[in-house]
């Protein structure tokens, strides 16, 4: 089968370390291409409704959503507080590049990569390893294997990264030394237990795990179909790119209600930590779902449909095609090494 050409196998695959290098490279390329879109979106958002001190907003680098905390209110000199005025998206791209320099389109990116790249490496490497293990145990014809492997891989990545993202948000909300941060975490654990480190884990899992399961299930199907249509033995860069974009779009649309809830919940939890806002009854994920539906109808659960698809489709396409290209490169490299050693 075509899908076996890019998987790890004893006969001629790639090592887990090479998988990690391929996924890490894909993560960097994805963030470089997608981050400018979110930077422009945030700048336009800040122009319409200026961020107040301690106010949280969501920043996406194409790999993960991160919580940013505005530090100094109206006097804030951070990238999202620049005084340049824009009339629209294209105008923002032009003016940011002209007056602030092209590097400003990647403002705020480096701190988020510390979390996003390891999370992506864990996720993609785990998926490949789980998929190959399950195919070996269940048979390579199991169409449900990518669905199960995708869900388990994302669950593992979210569980590992959630406490680190919470710590990053706390450090951003006010300058803390490592000793003060340790004391802060210890007091939080003493007050609310160890599970407090995974606050916000639930809504993230509710969005990311179904998204991942649907994404990998559709990706493997679309990739296989495109290869059959093109009479290819293995996926090319463009086949992977197209399959990634299609499967990412389908998964993004079907999980949009959970994305709306997750964003609101993330900001709510951030405000609680930074502004010491008391928890409201709506902090429950399911209560938020019901409240949004009651206030805005079913359409409210699909708010932001177009921006999410515009962001997710290219991010998925770039990430998976770069990852598959990297794996193919290492496969050929390993084959050449084996041939030269004969």
VOSE-442419 format. One line per field, with one value per residue (C-alpha): residue number from 1; y, z, x. Coordinates in steps of 0.001 Angstrom, whole numbers. Layout:
num: (NUM_...)
north: (Y_...)
up: (Z_...)
east: (X_...)
END
This chain:
num: (1_2_3_4_5_6_7_8_9_10_11_12_13_14_15_16_17_18_19_20_21_22_23_24_25_26_27_28_29_30_31_32_33_34_35_36_37_38_39_40_41_42_43_44_45_46_47_48_49_50_51_52_53_54_55_56_57_58_59_60_61_62_63_64_65_66_67_68_69_70_71_72_73_74_75_76_77_78_79_80_81_82_83_84_85_86_87_88_89_90_91_92_93_94_95_96_97_98_99_100_101_102_103_104_105_106_107_108_109_110_111_112_113_114_115_116_117_118_119_120_121_122_123_124_125_126_127_128_129_130_131_132_133_134_135_136_137_138_139_140_141_142_143_144_145_146_147_148_149_150_151_152_153_154_155_156_157_158_159_160_161_162_163_164_165_166_167_168_169_170_171_172_173_174_175_176_177_178_179_180_181_182_183_184_185_186_187_188_189_190_191_192_193_194_195_196_197_198_199_200_201_202_203_204_205_206_207_208_209_210_211_212_213_214_215_216_217_218_219_220_221_222_223_224_225_226_227_228_229_230_231_232_233_234_235_236_237_238_239_240_241_242_243_244_245_246_247_248_249_250_251_252_253_254_255_256_257_258_259_260_261_262_263_264_265_266_267_268_269_270_271_272_273_274_275_276_277_278_279_280_281_282_283_284_285_286_287_288_289_290_291_292_293_294_295_296_297_298_299_300_301_302_303_304_305_306_307_308_309_310_311_312_313_314_315_316_317_318_319_320_321_322_323_324_325_326_327_328_329_330_331_332_333_334_335_336_337_338_339_340_341_342)
north: (0_3561_4695_2145_3913_6820_4831_3485_-124_-2438_-2974_569_3266_6090_6309_8111_10771_11412_11619_14227_16227_16104_17209_19932_21331_21207_23039_25863_26271_26270_28935_31131_31035_31262_33638_36842_36155_36042_39017_41138_39828_40755_44213_44928_43582_45803_48801_48262_47373_48388_45781_46863_45995_42298_41527_38211_37468_34329_34203_31390_30540_27898_25092_25973_28617_30597_33056_36498_38956_42729_44199_47986_49043_52085_52786_49286_49373_45730_44777_44513_48138_49848_53114_52428_52709_50281_50330_46575_43331_44133_47669_46192_43872_46775_49296_46873_45877_49468_51304_48618_46248_42841_41118_42679_40227_37535_39531_37418_34201_33081_32600_30505_28221_26993_25233_24691_22926_20276_19713_19204_16882_14753_14724_13753_11263_9631_9424_7618_5236_4469_4075_1582_-326_-555_-1580_-4295_-5554_-5068_-5405_-2651_-2546_-1028_2353_3195_2968_6603_7785_5973_6819_10495_10795_9088_11073_14406_13388_12628_15870_18046_16309_16872_20518_21841_22431_24104_26468_27370_28162_30293_32310_32875_34089_36434_37928_39314_39037_36087_34611_30823_30655_32797_30685_27505_29012_30111_26603_24982_27241_26518_22762_23020_24963_23142_19902_18618_18719_22549_22332_20920_23689_24232_20716_19622_22133_21763_17979_18363_20369_18926_15178_15025_17369_15122_11922_13392_14990_11834_9626_11942_12647_8984_8448_11542_10860_7278_8402_11085_8563_6133_8895_10003_6412_7122_4512_7046_10535_13541_16903_18286_15201_15574_19334_18896_16051_18088_21152_19137_17068_20125_22045_19184_18709_22474_22848_19825_20839_24582_24670_23270_25857_28689_27288_26561_30146_31659_29262_29938_33707_33250_31131_33631_36544_34573_34068_37554_39793_37561_37348_34978_31880_32239_29532_29618_28349_24811_23794_22397_25441_27641_25594_25968_29673_30458_28509_30282_33756_33410_30258_27398_29933_31258_27892_28267_31870_32582_29852_31601_32895_29430_27659_30272_29709_25933_24754_26244_25375_21706_21636_23158_21082_17665_18203_19428_16546_13942_15557_15346_11667_10893_12688_10586_7365_8013_8983_5741_3683_5302_4606_951_583_2255_-47_-3198)
up: (0_-701_2900_3943_1816_4275_7494_9744_8973_9851_6151_5138_7146_9274_12945_15562_15789_12045_12446_15151_12908_10036_12244_13898_10484_9390_12563_11897_8259_9264_11931_9553_6922_9180_11981_9846_9290_13021_13791_11339_12813_16360_15265_13631_16716_19036_16819_17089_20809_22599_25068_28720_31283_32137_29340_27595_23889_21863_19573_17023_15272_13053_15435_18750_20358_23048_25622_25522_28401_27790_30329_30563_29394_27098_27615_26517_23983_22924_19250_19513_20802_17909_16925_13166_11812_9242_6953_6329_6135_2993_4228_7510_5691_3585_6442_8933_6346_5255_8608_11123_9026_7636_10837_12644_10822_13071_16308_19404_17644_19436_22938_21536_19567_22852_23459_19931_18344_21094_21140_17367_17490_20206_18309_14825_16015_18346_15541_13173_15889_17064_13505_12607_15875_15419_11762_12790_15430_13547_9910_7461_5924_9059_7973_11615_12570_11644_13570_16777_16414_15736_18778_21132_19817_20304_23758_24802_23383_25027_28392_28317_27167_29203_32488_30601_28803_32136_33589_30536_30992_34685_33857_31237_33486_35853_35964_38170_39091_38874_42693_42773_39984_41973_45043_42882_41461_44900_46406_43472_43914_47703_47253_44314_43978_41183_38681_38836_36579_33869_34151_30682_29607_29152_26493_24670_24508_23418_20400_19569_19974_17630_15217_15179_14761_11837_10301_10122_9084_6155_5329_4805_2733_535_77_-1003_-3375_-4969_-5478_-7167_-9413_-10380_-10651_-8124_-5977_-3221_-2329_-3864_-2117_-3875_-3051_647_474_-1110_1196_4214_3141_2432_5622_7715_6325_7025_10582_11267_10186_12133_15362_15122_18056_20344_19013_19895_23418_23863_22921_25362_28111_27504_27812_30863_32631_31660_33053_36263_36697_35688_36905_39831_38403_40342_38479_37012_36533_32782_33292_32607_29001_28603_30260_27809_24897_26177_26900_23435_21825_24002_23266_19581_18373_16570_14305_17344_17745_14216_14630_12930_10330_7505_9565_11099_7728_6177_9044_9499_5849_4854_8253_7875_4230_4917_8041_6602_3197_4802_7273_4526_2413_5384_5945_2248_2387_5372_3761_653_2820_4794_1596_146_3362_3315_-335_203_3148_1020)
east: (0_1066_792_3409_6033_6240_5956_8645_9471_12368_13074_13810_12086_13417_14316_12197_14926_14617_10832_11373_13714_11202_8292_10391_11340_7706_6670_9144_8047_4372_4828_6855_4084_1010_2099_1863_-1858_-2528_-273_-2292_-5569_-4470_-3253_-6621_-8402_-6315_-7066_-10838_-10852_-7620_-6384_-6545_-3889_-3911_-6373_-5777_-5993_-5318_-2269_-1869_1398_-214_751_-917_-3104_-1274_-2560_-944_-1342_-1200_1207_868_-2563_-2661_1054_2020_4879_4570_4139_343_161_1967_184_151_-3434_-4812_-7853_-7916_-5952_-3943_-3259_-1979_454_1780_2109_3650_6257_6931_6996_7951_10048_9161_10332_7344_5059_6552_6166_5675_6667_9893_8352_5499_7836_9337_5994_4685_7669_8109_4320_4286_7296_5639_2339_3592_6207_3666_1117_3491_4676_1111_-192_2532_2081_-1706_-1360_1053_-1389_-4680_-3624_-2703_-6206_-7812_-9224_-9930_-6236_-5367_-8439_-7406_-3703_-4461_-6725_-4237_-1249_-3023_-4260_-686_730_-1962_-1468_2310_2174_-819_1096_3975_1574_-61_3376_4234_1028_1786_5314_3913_1231_3887_7695_8644_11987_12240_12087_8924_7440_8135_6455_3496_3064_3462_778_-1543_-1028_-1487_-4732_-6343_-4340_-2094_-4954_-4838_-1755_-4014_-6628_-8062_-7068_-10704_-11811_-8487_-8954_-12594_-11442_-8025_-8654_-11712_-9902_-6838_-8876_-10865_-7780_-5651_-8580_-9407_-5758_-4904_-8086_-7608_-3876_-4576_-7355_-5165_-2364_-4744_-6123_-2613_-1301_1439_3166_3813_2605_4359_4754_1653_-440_429_-187_-3643_-4653_-3537_-5530_-8709_-8590_-7677_-10671_-13102_-11809_-11831_-15467_-16728_-14947_-15675_-18171_-15467_-12996_-15398_-15842_-12136_-11168_-13688_-12659_-8955_-9436_-11667_-9029_-6324_-8321_-8885_-5137_-3983_-6829_-7843_-11359_-13583_-14744_-18214_-20807_-20147_-16587_-17821_-17263_-20766_-22348_-20456_-21794_-25339_-24910_-23540_-26374_-28961_-27529_-26616_-28353_-26647_-24894_-23066_-21346_-19945_-18764_-15437_-15959_-14061_-11078_-10560_-10635_-8304_-5854_-6161_-6170_-2766_-1255_-2235_-1132_2306_2926_2065_3699_6937_6842_6288_9037_11414_10571_11125_14489_15613_14326_16443_19412_19129_18817_21945_23844_22819_23804_27160_27917_27399)
END
